[in-house]
Amino acid sequence: MSKRPARWLAAVLCALAIGAAGSCHVPESHVTRSYYMARNSTDDAVLLGCRNADKTGRMTLFFGAPTWARGGYGATAWGAPDMHLWDIQNTVMDFIRGYAWCRTNSSHRIQIGIGTSNSTIDSRSVDWLQGHGRAWATSVRNVAAWANRYYPGVAQVYGAWDFEPSWSSFQKADAWMNGYDGYPGRQPLFINASADGCSTSNANNSACNNGWTQQRVWHLAWEHDPSLPIPQIYTTSGNQARQWQLIDLWATVNRRDGIYFYGTMTQWGACQQVGGCRGTDNTPHNGHDQLLWWLNSDSRTSQPSLQTMTDMHWNS
């Protein structure tokens, strides 16, 4: 059974939560930080968790591209030594410990996506990618069970995936997703994706980069049951928000299964750290407002609010 609300149900839940006269919004404590995990020692992870103890809501810890590390599946870890899935699990557990010890409000709960991507996967076989997807789902479930046992009400754990059409063929990305989705009891998966090259002017299943289409982006971002879309809305022009709204419109018209967006991801914080982001340094509030504006520009894609704003940073 799906864990995701239909668009109409999400609107009803929002209205019930705030009253008929209000409007859903995102409090500042819910504007979370997500990270490229380039430093992963125990001390680094605990300290990072503690530094995020003022936040509540969804965020992602990205561990890089799928790889083979020390005899098993893992991730490339952003220039640090490649990490086996056991190492990744331990890092996330340490982050949760730090968050729990330093939590500033007993009502706060962090919802962590353990993230990988479709970068550099075209050289891998379909079987290898399905195996990596299954292994990732297994690892995420293990950490989720640990958090539920030792830190109930403090932390929840999910998968996360940054797929980008420019990074791989659709077929290879789909293989990874089939592996993840096919694992019994897999956790929901934050979709922190982009829609590279997709149309900003029509919803006709137009071509995107690298042989992808609007339908193929929708398939991975929404049709697979674990997918919870929190897409990248980096560009200050608003074109990424427009791309996602048109993908949603295509699905609504042609599949009667439009996307419910759980929020937005920006990279303002990472840009402040390293620079080089001209035109792609939306603030969290601007990214949120762009996507919500475009969704509500057409009644067929409208939704009343976006629950999550998360902003990328480097942990390096």
C-alpha positions in Angstrom: 0.0 0.0 0.0 1.3 3.5 -0.9 2.6 5.6 2.0 2.0 8.8 -0.1 -1.1 11.0 -0.1 -2.9 11.8 -3.3 -2.9 15.5 -4.1 -6.5 16.0 -3.0 -5.9 14.2 0.3 -2.8 16.3 1.1 -4.8 19.5 0.6 -7.5 18.2 3.0 -4.9 17.3 5.6 -3.2 20.7 5.3 -6.6 22.5 5.8 -7.5 20.4 8.8 -4.1 21.0 10.4 -4.4 24.8 10.2 -8.1 25.6 10.0 -10.1 26.8 7.1 -9.0 30.4 7.4 -5.2 29.7 7.5 -2.6 28.7 5.0 0.1 26.1 5.3 3.6 27.4 5.7 7.1 26.2 6.6 8.4 27.5 10.0 12.1 28.5 10.1 13.0 25.6 12.3 11.8 23.4 9.4 14.2 24.9 6.9 16.7 22.1 7.2 20.3 21.7 6.1 21.4 18.8 3.9 25.0 17.8 3.3 27.5 16.4 0.9 29.3 14.1 3.3 33.0 14.6 2.6 34.1 14.2 6.3 32.8 11.0 8.0 34.8 10.3 11.1 32.8 9.5 14.3 33.6 12.9 15.7 32.7 14.7 12.5 29.3 12.9 12.3 28.4 13.5 16.0 29.4 17.2 15.8 27.3 17.6 12.6 24.3 16.1 14.2 24.7 18.4 17.2 25.0 21.4 14.9 21.6 20.5 13.4 19.8 20.1 16.7 17.9 23.3 16.1 16.1 21.8 13.1 13.1 19.5 12.6 12.0 17.9 9.4 13.4 16.2 6.3 17.0 16.5 5.2 19.5 14.4 3.2 23.1 13.2 3.9 24.6 12.5 0.4 27.4 10.0 0.3 28.2 10.2 -3.4 27.9 7.9 -6.4 27.4 4.1 -6.2 30.7 2.2 -6.1 32.4 -1.0 -4.8 34.3 -0.4 -1.6 36.3 -2.9 0.4 34.6 -5.9 -1.0 31.0 -4.7 -0.9 28.6 -2.0 -2.2 29.2 1.5 -1.1 29.6 5.2 -2.3 32.3 7.5 -3.4 32.1 10.0 -0.5 32.9 13.3 -2.3 36.7 13.0 -2.5 37.1 11.2 0.8 38.0 7.5 0.8 35.2 5.3 -0.7 32.8 4.1 2.0 31.3 0.6 2.4 27.7 0.6 3.4 28.6 -0.5 6.9 30.7 2.8 7.2 27.7 4.8 5.9 25.4 3.2 8.4 27.7 4.0 11.3 28.1 7.6 10.1 24.4 8.1 10.0 24.0 6.5 13.5 26.7 8.9 14.8 24.8 11.9 13.3 21.6 10.8 15.1 23.4 10.4 18.4 24.8 14.0 18.1 21.4 15.3 17.1 19.7 13.6 20.0 22.2 14.8 22.6 22.0 18.4 21.5 18.3 18.6 20.5 17.0 22.1 21.4 13.3 21.2 21.5 11.9 17.9 22.6 9.2 18.1 19.9 11.8 18.3 17.1 12.3 15.2 15.0 14.8 14.8 12.2 13.9 12.8 9.1 17.2 11.8 7.4 17.5 10.6 3.8 20.6 8.4 3.3 21.6 9.6 -0.2 23.3 8.3 -3.3 23.0 9.2 -7.0 23.0 7.9 -10.6 26.4 9.5 -11.3 29.0 7.3 -13.1 26.7 4.3 -13.3 26.6 3.8 -17.1 29.7 1.6 -16.9 27.9 -0.8 -14.5 25.8 -3.7 -15.5 22.1 -3.9 -14.9 22.6 -6.8 -12.4 25.2 -4.8 -10.5 22.9 -1.7 -10.3 20.0 -3.8 -9.1 22.2 -5.3 -6.5 23.4 -1.9 -5.3 19.8 -0.7 -5.1 18.8 -3.7 -3.0 21.8 -3.3 -0.8 21.1 0.4 -0.3 17.5 -0.4 0.6 18.7 -3.1 3.1 21.1 -0.7 4.7 18.5 2.1 5.0 16.1 -0.3 6.6 18.7 -1.4 9.1 19.5 2.1 10.2 15.7 3.0 10.3 15.1 0.0 12.6 18.0 1.0 14.9 16.7 4.6 15.1 13.1 3.4 15.8 14.5 1.2 18.6 16.9 3.6 20.3 15.7 7.1 19.3 11.9 6.9 18.8 10.4 10.3 18.3 13.8 11.8 17.7 14.9 10.5 14.3 13.5 8.6 11.3 15.5 7.3 8.5 14.7 7.1 4.8 16.6 6.5 1.5 17.5 9.4 -0.8 18.4 9.6 -4.4 19.7 12.3 -6.6 19.0 11.2 -10.2 19.9 13.6 -13.0 19.3 12.8 -16.7 22.7 14.2 -17.7 24.5 11.7 -15.5 23.3 8.3 -16.9 21.0 6.6 -19.3 17.4 6.1 -18.1 17.8 2.3 -18.4 20.7 2.2 -15.9 18.9 4.6 -13.5 15.8 2.5 -13.7 17.8 -0.6 -12.9 19.0 0.9 -9.7 15.5 2.0 -8.7 14.1 -1.5 -9.5 16.6 -2.9 -7.1 15.7 -0.5 -4.3 11.9 -0.7 -4.9 12.1 -4.5 -5.1 13.5 -5.0 -1.6 10.7 -6.1 0.7 10.0 -3.5 3.4 12.1 -0.8 1.8 11.8 2.6 3.3 10.4 5.6 1.4 13.0 7.3 -0.8 13.5 11.1 -1.0 13.8 12.1 -4.6 16.3 15.0 -4.6 16.5 15.0 -8.4 16.8 17.4 -11.3 15.0 17.3 -14.7 18.0 18.2 -16.9 16.9 19.4 -20.4 13.2 18.8 -19.9 10.8 21.3 -21.4 9.9 24.6 -19.9 7.2 25.2 -22.4 5.0 22.1 -23.0 3.8 18.9 -21.4 3.9 16.7 -24.4 6.3 14.1 -23.1 9.1 16.1 -24.6 12.7 15.0 -24.7 15.0 15.7 -21.8 18.8 15.2 -21.8 20.5 11.9 -22.6 17.4 10.2 -24.0 15.2 10.8 -21.1 11.6 12.2 -21.4 9.1 13.8 -19.1 7.5 10.4 -18.7 10.7 8.8 -17.7 11.5 11.5 -15.1 7.9 11.1 -13.7 8.3 7.3 -13.6 11.3 7.5 -11.3 10.2 10.5 -9.3 6.7 9.4 -8.6 5.4 6.2 -10.2 7.7 4.0 -8.1 5.9 3.6 -4.8 8.7 4.6 -2.4 9.4 7.9 -4.2 8.8 11.1 -2.2 9.7 14.1 -4.5 11.8 16.9 -3.0 13.4 18.1 -6.2 16.3 20.4 -6.8 15.1 24.0 -7.4 18.5 25.6 -7.7 18.1 28.1 -10.6 17.2 31.7 -9.8 15.4 31.9 -13.2 12.7 29.5 -12.0 13.2 27.2 -15.0 13.7 24.1 -12.8 10.4 24.7 -11.0 8.7 25.1 -14.4 10.2 21.8 -15.6 8.7 19.9 -12.7 5.3 21.6 -13.0 5.2 20.5 -16.7 6.2 16.9 -15.8 3.5 16.9 -13.2 1.0 18.3 -15.8 1.9 15.6 -18.3 1.3 12.9 -15.6 -2.0 14.4 -14.5 -3.3 14.6 -18.0 -1.9 11.3 -19.4 -1.7 9.0 -16.4 -4.2 10.6 -14.0 -1.5 10.3 -11.4 0.0 13.7 -10.8 2.9 14.3 -8.5 2.6 15.4 -4.9 5.7 17.4 -4.0 7.0 17.1 -0.5 9.2 20.1 -0.7 12.2 21.6 -2.4 16.0 21.4 -2.2 18.3 24.4 -2.8 22.0 24.9 -2.6 22.4 28.4 -1.3 24.5 27.3 1.7 26.9 25.2 -0.4 27.3 28.1 -2.8 28.2 30.4 0.0 30.9 28.0 1.1 32.5 27.3 -2.3 31.2 29.9 -4.8 30.9 29.2 -8.5 27.1 29.1 -8.5 26.0 32.1 -10.6 22.3 31.6 -11.5 22.0 28.4 -9.4 22.1 29.8 -5.9 18.4 30.1 -5.0 17.7 30.6 -1.3 15.5 28.0 0.4 12.5 30.4 0.4 13.0 31.4 -3.2 13.1 27.8 -4.4 10.0 27.0 -2.3 8.1 30.0 -3.7 9.1 29.3 -7.3 7.8 25.7 -7.3 4.7 26.5 -5.4 4.0 29.4 -7.8 4.3 27.3 -10.9 2.3 24.4 -9.4 -0.5 26.9 -8.7 -0.3 28.5 -12.1 -2.5 25.7 -13.4 -5.5 24.2 -11.4 -4.5 20.7 -12.7 -1.2 20.8 -10.8 -2.1 23.0 -7.8 -1.3 22.0 -4.2 -1.7 24.3 -1.2 1.7 24.0 0.3 5.2 22.4 0.3 6.1 20.8 3.6 9.9 20.8 3.3 12.6 23.3 2.5 16.1 21.8 2.7 19.3 23.5 1.7 22.6 21.8 0.6 25.9 22.4 2.5 29.3 20.8 2.4 30.5 18.9 5.4 34.1 19.2 4.5 
